[in-house]
């Protein structure tokens, strides 16, 4: 399992959720994002939007599974994209 803090640098909302979900679905690993008291399944657009994460805020990215290292790297890129 990989767990790391990542600062959301790009725009949030539907745009980020769509990009995040598209990227997450490429991996077999479980990918979740914790923000404040909310946990999102990164493979679900509605789940990601429901976290209410905001630009400039830190989230915890958790990846667990056979391709967790690659998943963490790619999802981090999406979250940090400006």
C-alpha positions as CSV (number, residue, x, y, z in Angstrom):
1,X,0.0,0.0,0.0
2,X,1.2,3.5,-0.9
3,X,-0.1,6.5,1.0
4,X,1.1,10.0,0.4
5,X,0.1,13.6,0.8
6,X,-0.4,15.6,-2.4
7,X,-1.3,19.2,-2.9
8,X,-4.0,19.8,-5.5
9,X,-2.6,22.4,-7.8
10,X,-5.0,22.5,-10.8
11,X,-8.6,23.4,-11.1
12,X,-11.1,21.3,-9.1
13,X,-14.7,20.2,-9.6
14,X,-15.9,18.3,-12.6
15,X,-12.8,18.9,-14.8
16,X,-10.5,17.4,-12.2
17,X,-12.9,14.6,-11.3
18,X,-13.2,13.6,-14.9
19,X,-9.5,13.5,-15.5
20,X,-8.8,11.8,-12.2
21,X,-11.4,9.1,-12.9
22,X,-10.2,8.5,-16.4
23,X,-6.6,8.0,-15.2
24,X,-7.6,5.9,-12.2
25,X,-9.6,3.4,-14.3
26,X,-6.4,2.5,-16.2
27,X,-5.2,0.7,-13.1
28,X,-6.2,-2.5,-11.3
29,X,-5.3,-1.1,-7.9
30,X,-7.8,0.4,-5.5
31,X,-7.3,4.2,-5.5
32,X,-8.8,6.4,-2.8
33,X,-8.4,10.1,-1.9
34,X,-9.0,11.4,1.6
35,X,-9.8,15.0,2.0
36,X,-10.7,16.3,5.4
37,X,-13.4,13.9,6.6
38,X,-14.3,12.6,3.2
39,X,-13.0,9.5,1.3
40,X,-13.4,9.2,-2.4
41,X,-13.1,6.3,-4.8
42,X,-10.9,7.8,-7.5
43,X,-12.6,5.7,-10.1
44,X,-16.0,7.4,-9.4
45,X,-16.5,11.0,-10.7
46,X,-19.4,11.6,-8.2
47,X,-17.3,10.3,-5.3
48,X,-14.4,12.6,-6.2
49,X,-16.7,15.7,-6.5
50,X,-18.4,14.8,-3.2
51,X,-15.1,15.3,-1.3
52,X,-15.2,19.0,-2.0
53,X,-11.4,19.2,-2.4
54,X,-10.1,22.6,-3.3
55,X,-7.2,24.0,-5.2
56,X,-4.1,24.5,-3.0
57,X,-5.3,22.0,-0.4
58,X,-3.5,18.7,0.6
59,X,-5.2,15.4,0.1
60,X,-4.1,11.9,1.0
61,X,-3.7,9.6,-2.0
62,X,-3.9,5.9,-1.2
63,X,-3.2,3.2,-3.7
64,X,-3.3,-0.5,-3.0
65,X,-2.9,-3.4,-5.5
66,X,-0.6,-5.0,-8.1
67,X,0.2,-1.7,-9.9
68,X,0.0,0.7,-6.9
69,X,3.4,2.3,-7.6
70,X,2.5,3.3,-11.2
71,X,-1.0,4.3,-10.1
72,X,0.3,6.6,-7.4
73,X,2.7,8.3,-9.8
74,X,0.1,8.9,-12.5
75,X,-2.7,10.1,-10.1
76,X,-0.2,12.4,-8.4
77,X,0.5,14.0,-11.8
78,X,-3.2,14.6,-12.4
79,X,-3.6,16.2,-8.9
80,X,-0.5,18.4,-9.4
81,X,-1.2,19.4,-12.9
82,X,-1.8,23.2,-13.3
